[in-house]
Amino acid sequence: NYQENLRAYQEKIKLQEEQINNLKCRVHQIETQLNQKNIELDQQKSKQLNQIVEKDIKLQNDYDQLFNEVKLLRVKAEQIDTLKEKNEKLESDMILLTQAYEDLQRAAIISQSTENN
């Protein structure tokens, strides 16, 4: 009876050891899967970060380009304002020259008619 109990107890221990080994194996498989998943997630995260950086660089380049275009447009606007001022001055000078020419013509007509009389 003692021998049977001992054998049954040893069998029970052997089964439990097999179950423990099976559980250890399963834990190892799960750890391996988790590690693989973590690697995949890290790769995805890295890829997404790279995409974000690329988009950020593109946005910065677009902003810089727009900023330069705005600066250029401001310079052109100033040039247009300067040209408008010069044009107004030329128009004013033209009016004065036209008036002076007309005055000279009248003076010449008066001078001719005085000489003829």
Secondary structure, DSSP 8 states (H G I E B T S, - for coil): -HHHHHHHHHHHHHHHHHHHHHHHHHHHHHHHHHHHHHHHHHHHHHHHHHHHHHHHHHHHHHHHHHHHHHHHHHHHHHHHHHHHHHHHHHHHHHHHHHHHHHHHHHHHHHHHHHHH-
